[in-house]
Amino acid sequence: MEHVIVACLNGLVVGASIALVAAGLALLFGVLGILNFAQGDFFMIGAYILWLSVRQGISFWLALVIAVVVVGLVGGLALMGALWPLRDRPQALVLLATIGFSLIVEQLAAGLVGADAKPVAAPIGMRIAVGGTQYPAYDLFVVLAAALVLAGGFLFLKYMRYGIWLRAVAQNQRMASALGLPVPRIYAVAFVVSAALAAVAGSLLVPLTGVYPTVGLDITLNAFIVVIAGGLGNFRGAALIALGLGVAESLGSIFIPGAGVQVAVFALVILLVIGRARLRPVTVRL
């Protein structure tokens, strides 16, 4: 029983990080119809900025804020600048642009800081007794922090001015523009929030996984699976499916050896997608 509890906790940690990345993907697709293959690179950049900041003697918590702000503003607006000229072009061209953006960022990271994994010490060293196991308190903090960020995102989309405008643009861009909404500014907010969510995940996870140029690849794959299973553009669905995916993989690893657990989980996700009774319109949904 103790192993099952620890596995569930580990799954929640993984699922929380995937949820943050997937929520950003769902938001960007819901507003702009863009499947952003560079989302995992914002995860990686956030982790690198935190690592560099900590090396300069900055506290972990301040470094986390710096990473999220820099990646959200600089990274999100840089991606928007690359994709804005392509907004009326074929979707395949936009997709290739995000892949190219991702490859450039990964090569720059490898060239600047090397391909080896960079560790960061966890800012919370306390452990909590779980049965006969001492479980790291920082892992639980990651789950709590991710839950608070996702709850804040939900409230932002439901009650805040720009959140409501984002949902309006996702439902009908032409009508929103005709009503006088600042559509380009709303697009910028979507990019910034999407990149910032990935940076939060990367910054929180770096003490657990370290950071290296391709650290975002695995989480990008899982995030895309989560977004598709939860419903493209569905913010809350992506978050819930991500948590379920993390727990399922962690629990499955107890009973299924090797990569078999991932195959089993992916099969369940495929069945979930097939089991949808009917397609729903793609919008930012809560």
C-alpha positions in Angstrom: 0.0 0.0 0.0 2.9 2.3 0.8 4.4 1.9 -2.7 1.0 2.7 -4.2 0.7 5.9 -2.3 4.3 7.0 -3.2 3.6 6.1 -6.8 0.4 8.2 -6.8 2.4 11.2 -5.3 5.1 10.8 -7.9 2.4 10.7 -10.6 0.9 13.9 -9.3 4.2 15.6 -9.6 4.7 14.5 -13.2 1.1 15.2 -14.0 1.2 18.7 -12.5 4.1 19.7 -14.8 2.5 18.2 -17.8 -0.8 20.0 -16.9 1.0 23.4 -16.9 2.5 22.8 -20.3 -0.7 21.3 -21.8 -2.8 24.2 -20.4 -0.6 26.6 -22.3 -0.9 24.5 -25.5 -4.7 24.4 -25.1 -5.0 28.1 -24.6 -2.8 28.9 -27.7 -4.7 26.5 -29.9 -8.1 27.7 -28.6 -7.3 31.3 -29.5 -5.1 31.0 -32.6 -5.5 27.5 -33.8 -1.7 27.0 -33.4 -0.2 23.7 -32.4 3.0 25.0 -30.8 5.8 22.4 -31.1 8.1 24.9 -29.3 6.1 24.7 -26.0 8.5 22.3 -24.5 11.4 24.7 -25.3 9.8 27.4 -23.1 9.8 24.7 -20.4 13.6 24.2 -21.0 14.4 27.9 -21.2 12.6 28.6 -17.9 14.7 25.8 -16.3 17.9 27.2 -17.7 17.1 30.8 -16.6 16.4 29.5 -13.0 19.7 27.5 -13.1 21.7 30.5 -14.3 20.1 32.8 -11.7 20.8 30.5 -8.8 24.4 30.2 -9.9 24.7 34.0 -9.7 23.6 33.8 -6.0 20.0 34.7 -6.6 17.5 32.9 -4.3 15.5 30.1 -5.8 12.2 31.9 -5.4 13.3 35.1 -7.0 14.9 33.1 -9.7 11.6 31.4 -10.4 9.8 34.7 -10.8 12.6 36.0 -13.1 12.4 32.9 -15.2 8.6 33.1 -15.6 8.6 36.8 -16.4 11.4 36.6 -18.9 10.1 33.5 -20.7 6.6 34.8 -20.7 7.4 38.3 -22.1 10.5 37.7 -24.2 9.8 34.1 -25.3 6.1 34.6 -25.9 6.4 37.8 -27.8 9.4 36.4 -29.8 7.3 33.5 -30.9 4.4 35.8 -31.7 6.7 38.0 -33.8 7.8 34.9 -35.8 4.2 33.6 -36.3 2.2 36.8 -36.7 3.2 37.3 -40.4 2.0 33.7 -41.0 -1.5 34.2 -39.4 -3.3 34.0 -42.8 -1.0 31.4 -44.3 -1.6 27.6 -44.5 -1.6 25.8 -41.1 1.2 23.5 -42.3 3.5 26.6 -42.7 2.8 27.8 -39.2 3.4 24.3 -37.8 6.8 24.1 -39.6 7.7 27.5 -38.2 7.1 26.3 -34.6 9.2 23.2 -35.3 12.0 25.4 -36.7 11.8 27.8 -33.7 12.2 24.7 -31.4 15.2 23.4 -33.3 16.9 26.8 -33.2 16.3 27.2 -29.5 17.6 23.7 -28.7 20.8 24.2 -30.8 21.5 27.6 -29.2 21.1 26.1 -25.7 23.4 23.2 -26.5 26.0 25.6 -28.0 25.8 28.1 -25.1 25.7 25.9 -22.0 26.5 22.4 -23.3 24.5 19.2 -23.6 25.1 17.8 -20.0 22.4 18.0 -17.4 22.6 20.9 -15.0 21.4 20.2 -11.4 19.7 22.6 -9.1 19.3 21.9 -5.4 15.7 21.8 -4.1 14.9 24.9 -2.0 12.9 22.8 0.5 14.9 20.0 2.1 12.3 18.8 4.6 10.8 15.3 4.2 7.4 14.1 5.3 6.7 10.6 6.6 4.5 8.5 4.2 4.2 5.1 5.9 7.7 4.0 6.3 9.1 6.3 3.6 10.4 9.8 4.0 8.8 11.7 1.0 10.4 15.0 -0.2 8.2 18.0 0.9 9.3 19.9 -2.2 7.6 17.3 -4.5 4.3 18.0 -2.7 5.0 21.7 -3.0 5.3 21.3 -6.8 1.8 19.8 -6.9 0.3 22.5 -4.7 2.0 25.3 -6.7 0.8 23.8 -10.0 -2.7 23.5 -8.7 -2.7 27.2 -7.6 -1.3 28.4 -10.9 -3.9 26.4 -12.8 -6.7 27.6 -10.6 -5.5 31.1 -11.2 -5.6 30.5 -14.9 -9.1 29.2 -14.6 -10.2 32.3 -12.7 -8.4 34.5 -15.2 -10.3 33.1 -18.1 -13.6 33.2 -16.3 -13.6 36.6 -14.6 -10.7 38.8 -15.8 -11.2 41.2 -18.7 -8.5 39.8 -20.9 -9.5 36.2 -20.0 -13.1 37.0 -21.2 -11.7 38.7 -24.3 -9.6 35.6 -25.0 -12.6 33.4 -24.9 -14.5 35.9 -27.1 -11.7 35.9 -29.7 -11.6 32.1 -29.7 -15.3 31.9 -30.4 -15.5 34.5 -33.1 -12.5 36.5 -34.0 -14.2 38.7 -36.6 -17.1 39.5 -34.4 -14.7 40.4 -31.5 -12.8 42.7 -33.8 -16.0 44.3 -35.0 -17.0 45.0 -31.4 -13.7 46.9 -30.9 -11.7 44.3 -29.0 -7.9 44.8 -29.3 -7.3 41.5 -31.2 -3.5 41.9 -31.7 -3.1 42.7 -28.0 -5.2 39.7 -27.0 -3.1 37.5 -29.3 0.0 38.8 -27.5 -1.6 37.9 -24.1 -2.3 34.4 -25.3 1.4 33.9 -26.3 2.7 35.4 -23.1 0.5 33.3 -20.8 1.2 30.1 -22.8 4.9 30.6 -22.6 4.8 31.6 -18.9 2.8 28.4 -18.0 5.6 26.3 -19.6 8.3 28.3 -17.8 6.5 27.7 -14.4 6.6 24.0 -15.0 10.3 24.0 -16.1 11.4 26.1 -13.1 9.5 24.0 -10.6 10.8 20.7 -12.1 14.4 21.6 -12.5 15.4 20.5 -8.9 13.9 17.1 -9.7 15.1 16.4 -13.2 17.9 18.9 -13.9 18.0 20.8 -17.2 19.5 20.0 -20.6 18.7 21.1 -24.1 16.2 18.4 -25.0 14.5 18.2 -21.6 11.3 19.7 -23.1 10.9 17.0 -25.8 9.3 14.3 -23.6 7.0 16.7 -21.8 5.9 18.2 -25.2 4.9 14.7 -26.5 2.9 14.0 -23.3 1.4 17.5 -23.4 0.1 17.0 -27.0 -1.4 13.7 -26.0 -3.1 15.4 -23.1 -4.4 18.3 -25.2 -5.8 16.0 -27.8 -7.4 13.7 -25.2 -8.8 16.5 -23.1 -10.2 18.3 -26.2 -8.4 20.9 -28.3 -8.8 24.2 -26.7 -10.2 22.8 -23.4 -8.1 24.4 -20.6 -9.7 22.5 -17.7 -9.9 19.2 -19.7 -6.1 19.4 -20.5 -5.2 19.9 -16.8 -7.4 17.0 -15.5 -6.2 14.6 -18.2 -2.6 15.5 -17.4 -3.0 14.7 -13.8 -4.6 11.4 -14.7 -1.9 10.5 -17.2 0.9 11.2 -14.6 -0.8 9.0 -12.0 -1.6 6.2 -14.5 2.0 6.1 -15.7 3.4 6.0 -12.2 1.0 3.4 -10.9 1.4 1.3 -14.1 5.2 1.2 -13.6 4.6 -0.9 -10.5 2.9 -3.6 -12.4 4.2 -3.3 -16.0 7.9 -3.4 -16.6 9.9 -1.2 -18.9 8.3 0.9 -21.6 5.1 -1.3 -21.6 3.5 1.2 -19.2 3.7 4.0 -21.7 2.3 1.8 -24.4 -0.6 0.9 -22.1 -1.3 4.5 -21.1 -1.2 5.7 -24.7 -3.6 3.0 -25.7 -6.0 4.2 -23.0 -5.7 7.7 -24.3 -6.4 6.6 -27.9 -9.5 4.7 -26.6 -10.6 7.9 -24.8 -10.3 9.9 -28.0 -12.1 7.3 -30.1 -14.8 7.1 -27.4 -15.9 10.7 -27.9 -19.4 10.6 -29.1 -19.1 13.7 -31.3 -16.7 16.4 -32.2 -17.1 19.7 -30.4 -16.2 23.2 -31.7 -12.6 24.2 -30.9 -12.7 27.1 -28.4 -11.1 28.0 -25.2 -13.4 26.2 -22.7 -13.3 26.1 -19.0 
